[in-house]
């Protein structure tokens, strides 16, 4: 799965390099075997963002993208969309990506939903259905979040020093830390593509079906 994520990210036109950040020698050896650049990190990080920040502290690039390893269907144009959204919005220190949510995922807590403002920035992320349609016949267009973030590097290094808030702890969604501290998150909308993250064992079959449908399996 890590190889699929790596190769998908490597198709991005806006990335200068793709690095696998890990604290596990087994992952490092497997990635080195297919030619990936690997950065070993501390085993003590509480989150993947902390791990990425450790690597980012050694880099000089202005923008750092965190592509989570549980997104095997990620593709280069999705990464590019996040970068371009961030570059187009000087008032936002980070960006992410959404796509239209499928009906069968609206009440799945592993499919994170996002509410957007008129400027294309995130208002809130939730494992619940948001917004909730009081009138079932007037449902909005729901958006599903993709496990991918583009950061301005100085903000990423500051972000991991911010204290988690109540919303982050309740939802177990790290991106809410940025919103709770008053930072903006620009959102790129991607059409014609779906994220199928692997959060539970049952998701493997969903990914395999999506790969077969796309002729990639």
Beta strands, then each sheet from edge to edge (+ up, - down):
strand 1: 19-22
strand 2: 37-40
strand 3: 63-67
strand 4: 94-100
strand 5: 113-116
strand 6: 122-126
strand 7: 143-152
strand 8: 185-189
sheet 1: 1+ 2+
sheet 2: 3+ 7- 4+ 8+
sheet 3: 3+ 7- 5+ 6-
end
